[in-house]
Amino acid sequence: MRRICVFCGSSAGGDPVYTEAAVSLGKLLAGRGFDIVYGGGNVGLMGAVADAALEAGGEVIGVIPEHLVRAEVAHHGVTELKIVEDMHERKATMASLADAFLALPGGIGTLEELFEIWTWAQLGLHAKPLGIVDVAGYYAKLGEFLDHMVDSGFLNLPSRELVRLDSDPERLLEAFAQHGDVVIDKWDV
């Protein structure tokens, strides 16, 4: 595992703990020798995780669609900035570059990226580890809802276990190191 894709908000959120977690994660990943792949922005948690990793000597690859470059939110100080045509190409490019995926707090774009890459894993399109960093309980209710989906018969347990939720990113990285290729039967609910 060499590159970890980080999904996170283009906003900093309403509590400084989110930015602190993004900075900490950027430093942690760079310190462990991981390159970061992310959405290419210079704003919010995206900018914070990228800047922290760069300051710690890490490599950061941003992937951003043309319309966001024109909106002047592209981070031109990253190691490599890949400018793509649209959001679909952005997600596909980030997925192809990454060996694993982590989500920090964010809005609907972060959830959409996380859920799409999780769906791809469920369908057997990749076998890369996925994790959610639950900063200050931000994702706790999501974890409860995912468990409710299992209890309600809409998500099988092996599919639920494809994504790990933990408040400690170091534990997620340890779990990633133990991750093997997971093949599930999506239709076995």
Secondary structure as GFF3:
##gff-version 3
##sequence-region A 1 189
A	DSSP	beta_strand	3	7	.	.	.	ID=ss1
A	DSSP	alpha_helix	16	31	.	.	.	ID=ss2
A	DSSP	beta_strand	35	38	.	.	.	ID=ss3
A	DSSP	alpha_helix	44	55	.	.	.	ID=ss4
A	DSSP	beta_strand	60	65	.	.	.	ID=ss5
A	DSSP	alpha_helix	66	70	.	.	.	ID=ss6
A	DSSP	beta_strand	80	84	.	.	.	ID=ss7
A	DSSP	alpha_helix	87	97	.	.	.	ID=ss8
A	DSSP	beta_strand	100	103	.	.	.	ID=ss9
A	DSSP	alpha_helix	108	122	.	.	.	ID=ss10
A	DSSP	beta_strand	130	133	.	.	.	ID=ss11
A	DSSP	three_ten_helix	135	137	.	.	.	ID=ss12
A	DSSP	alpha_helix	140	151	.	.	.	ID=ss13
A	DSSP	alpha_helix	157	160	.	.	.	ID=ss14
A	DSSP	beta_strand	163	166	.	.	.	ID=ss15
A	DSSP	alpha_helix	169	178	.	.	.	ID=ss16
###
